[in-house]
Amino acid sequence: MSGEILVVPKNGQGHLFPCMELCKHLVSRNYKITLVIDSDISSSLPTSLLQSPLFEIANISSSPPRPDPFHHQEQHMLSCLDELLDPES
């Protein structure tokens, strides 16, 4: 084994396919490869790559989209505005 390489493609199959080709090339050069991918797209990997003893997958789960950071600020501003307009509420 020549070394170990961690490959982390950007989410989406358009980025996965070039990374798979890179992984195949590196495995053929005797590098141990760990491909970090979303568990939703792991079924897209070719069997020939999966069967290599030098290839490993690290599945990560899809994370829900992050909330809009401005939404909280907007709600806070509206609350403050309500208090200013109607201090008895």
BAVOBA-371241 format. One record per residue (C-alpha): x negated, y, z negated. Coordinates in pm, 1 decimal. Last residue first. Layout:
! BAVOBA-371241
xx|yy|zz
X|Y|Z
...
This chain:
! BAVOBA-371241
xx|yy|zz
4916.0|4337.1|-2555.6
4932.5|4667.0|-2743.1
4642.4|4824.9|-2547.6
4839.0|4813.9|-2220.0
4638.7|4973.8|-1940.5
4302.2|4930.5|-2105.6
4379.4|4578.7|-2222.0
4498.7|4479.6|-1875.3
4178.1|4620.2|-1725.7
3972.0|4416.8|-1970.2
4160.7|4099.9|-1870.3
4119.5|4181.4|-1503.1
3746.6|4234.1|-1551.9
3714.8|3902.5|-1735.7
3903.9|3717.6|-1462.2
3683.2|3874.7|-1196.6
3368.8|3786.5|-1388.2
3483.1|3424.5|-1418.5
3563.0|3408.5|-1045.4
3229.9|3568.1|-954.9
3034.0|3253.7|-1028.4
3252.5|3056.6|-782.7
3277.4|2710.6|-928.4
3018.2|2457.5|-824.6
3132.1|2196.7|-580.5
3176.3|1853.9|-733.5
2862.3|1645.3|-747.5
2823.2|1356.1|-514.7
2649.1|1068.6|-684.9
2281.5|1002.0|-645.8
2145.2|685.7|-494.8
1771.9|616.8|-510.3
1695.6|386.7|-219.9
1381.1|176.7|-186.0
1153.7|84.2|102.4
819.8|-96.0|79.1
981.8|-439.3|44.0
1155.3|-375.9|378.0
1504.7|-521.5|398.4
1680.8|-183.6|372.4
1489.3|-50.6|672.3
1594.8|-334.4|900.3
1949.1|-316.0|763.4
1994.0|37.1|896.5
2111.0|305.1|654.6
2458.8|448.2|704.5
2599.6|262.0|400.0
2399.4|500.9|180.1
2621.7|789.3|289.9
2855.7|822.0|-7.8
2578.4|732.7|-256.2
2411.9|1063.9|-176.8
2051.9|1010.2|-85.3
1704.1|989.9|-238.2
1478.8|778.3|-15.4
1193.3|607.5|-196.9
910.4|506.8|33.1
609.0|284.5|-31.7
353.4|362.5|239.2
213.3|82.9|459.9
188.5|278.1|788.0
497.8|93.5|917.1
673.3|214.8|601.0
579.3|572.4|697.0
727.0|536.5|1045.5
1046.9|381.0|917.8
1079.6|654.8|654.1
1032.7|929.1|915.3
1300.6|768.0|1131.6
1529.8|752.5|829.6
1457.0|1119.9|760.1
1559.9|1211.5|1115.4
1891.3|1025.5|1059.5
1965.0|1171.9|717.1
1957.3|1538.8|812.5
2253.4|1517.2|1050.2
2409.9|1270.6|806.6
2466.0|1537.3|546.5
2294.1|1649.5|230.4
1937.2|1781.3|266.9
1690.9|1497.1|283.6
1483.2|1390.5|-18.0
1195.3|1156.8|69.7
972.0|1041.1|-217.8
638.3|908.2|-98.3
415.7|642.1|-251.7
66.7|551.3|-141.3
-137.2|340.4|101.5
0.0|0.0|0.0
